[in-house]
Amino acid sequence: MTTNRKLTDLRNIGPRIAGRLNEAGIFFEEELRFYGAIETHKMIKKNHPNETLPVCYYLYSFEGALCDKHWGEIGEEKKKKLKQGIAS
């Protein structure tokens, strides 16, 4: 069930990450779901090309937020697929 919750109501999303999402035009859960973790990570990377974005802090946090899990609980196989997705 998708709701239109604020980003900071989602797991793993604090004010700093929410701010980065807002810069990319994402303000609510439905928008994050629409783009998904990989595309969202790419959007933020595009906005901050000279900054290293830790995958656990962004990519895994987005996936965890969408699954309602802590980013460390999403599983190694899923993490591997996510990392492959941002590499392409």
C-alpha positions in Angstrom: 0.0 0.0 0.0 1.5 3.3 -1.1 0.7 6.4 0.8 1.7 10.0 0.3 3.8 10.2 3.4 6.5 12.9 3.9 10.0 11.6 3.3 11.0 12.0 6.9 8.2 9.7 7.9 10.0 6.9 6.1 12.6 4.7 7.6 16.2 5.7 7.0 15.3 9.2 5.7 16.4 12.0 8.0 16.5 15.7 7.3 19.8 15.7 5.3 18.7 12.9 2.9 15.2 14.5 2.7 16.9 17.7 1.7 18.8 16.0 -1.1 15.7 14.3 -2.3 13.9 17.7 -2.3 16.7 19.2 -4.4 16.0 16.4 -7.0 12.2 17.2 -6.9 11.2 14.4 -4.7 9.0 15.4 -1.7 6.8 12.4 -0.9 6.9 8.6 -0.7 5.0 8.2 -3.9 7.6 10.2 -5.8 10.4 8.1 -4.3 8.5 4.9 -5.3 8.0 6.2 -8.8 11.8 6.7 -9.4 13.0 3.9 -7.2 16.3 3.7 -5.3 18.6 3.4 -8.3 17.2 6.3 -10.3 16.9 8.5 -7.2 20.6 7.8 -6.4 21.5 8.8 -9.9 19.5 12.0 -9.7 21.2 13.0 -6.5 24.6 12.2 -7.9 23.8 14.3 -11.0 23.1 17.2 -8.6 26.3 16.7 -6.7 28.8 15.4 -9.3 31.9 16.2 -7.2 30.7 14.6 -4.0 31.1 10.9 -3.1 27.8 9.5 -2.1 28.1 6.6 0.3 25.9 3.8 -1.0 24.8 2.9 2.4 23.8 6.4 3.2 21.8 7.0 0.0 21.2 4.0 -2.2 20.5 1.4 0.5 18.6 4.0 2.6 16.2 4.6 -0.3 15.6 0.9 -0.8 15.1 0.3 2.9 12.7 3.2 3.0 10.7 1.7 0.2 10.7 -1.7 1.9 10.2 -0.3 5.4 13.5 -1.9 6.6 16.7 -0.6 8.1 19.2 -0.2 5.2 21.3 -2.9 6.8 18.5 -5.4 6.6 17.9 -5.4 2.8 20.2 -8.3 2.2 23.5 -8.8 0.4 21.9 -10.0 -2.9 19.7 -6.9 -3.1 22.6 -4.6 -2.2 24.7 -6.2 -5.0 21.9 -5.6 -7.6 21.5 -2.0 -6.4 25.2 -1.3 -6.8 25.1 -2.9 -10.3 22.2 -0.6 -11.1 24.0 2.6 -10.3 27.1 1.4 -12.2 25.2 1.2 -15.5 
